[in-house]
Amino acid sequence: MISPEAILPYDRTLLTKTLPFGDATKFILRDHIFLKNADIDIVKDSVYSIHTDKKKITLERGQPIDYDKLLIASGGQVRKPLI
């Protein structure tokens, strides 16, 4: 799993219900132990490019990673209301 965020994946819907004092670390979906047992590695970076013909991605820092199957779950961007 590749994510630019410094914390483990969290439930964003719960976080928004506690703003402005929401703390994402309280809403972690799975802990380090679960991820390790499920053989899921977390890479703290962003994807720069995807080469589907070679089954390879390149990260922002330049590191290439091979893959067998690829799921793109890009999420959404925060929109701040114009006030």
N, C-alpha and C positions, 0 to 999 in steps of 0.2 A: 504494500500500500504506500503510495507516494502522496505526501501532503506537506505544504509549506508551513503549516502551523506547528508550534513548539510543543503542543500537548496532544495526547491521544484523541482519537475521534470522539466527539461528544454529541449529545442530543440538542440540536439547535432550537427545537421547538420549546423545550423546557427552559432554556436559557432566556429566550425572549419574554417569557412570562415572569421573570424575576428582575428584569431591567429596572433601574439602572445599576442595581447592585449584584447582578448575575455574575456568578463565578463558574466558568466553563469546566473547571476541574471537578466540580461537584456532580456533573452530568456525563461523566465518561461512560461510553457504551460498553466497552470491554477493557479489563485491566491487562497489565503486562503479562501476567501468568496465563490468562486465556489466550492471548495472541501467540505467546511462545508455544503453548500446547497445540494450537491450531496451525503451527508452522507459518505464521504471518509475520513478515518483517515490515517495520515502519521506516520509510526513508523520508527524512526531513528535507525536501527540495521541491522544485516544480518541474514539470515536463516542458522541455524546450521543443522537441520534435518527436513525431511518431513515424516510423518507417515500416508500414504494414507488409511490404514485400519481403523485408528481411526479418520481420518479427522482432524489431528492436526499437527501443525508445532512447532518447538522449535527454539527460537532465540539464537544468540551467547551468549547473557547475561543470558540464561537459562529460559526465560519466555516462557511458552507454549501459543499457540493461536489456538483456534478451528476455523474451516472454513466450509462453505457449499460447495463452489466451489473454485477451485484454478487455477490461471493462472500464469505460470512461464514465465516471460519476463526478462531473464537474461542479455540481451544486449550483449555487446562485451567488449573486453579488449583492452586497448590502446597499440598499437605497435609502438615503436620508431624505426626509421630506423637506421641501423648500418652505421655509417659514419667513 
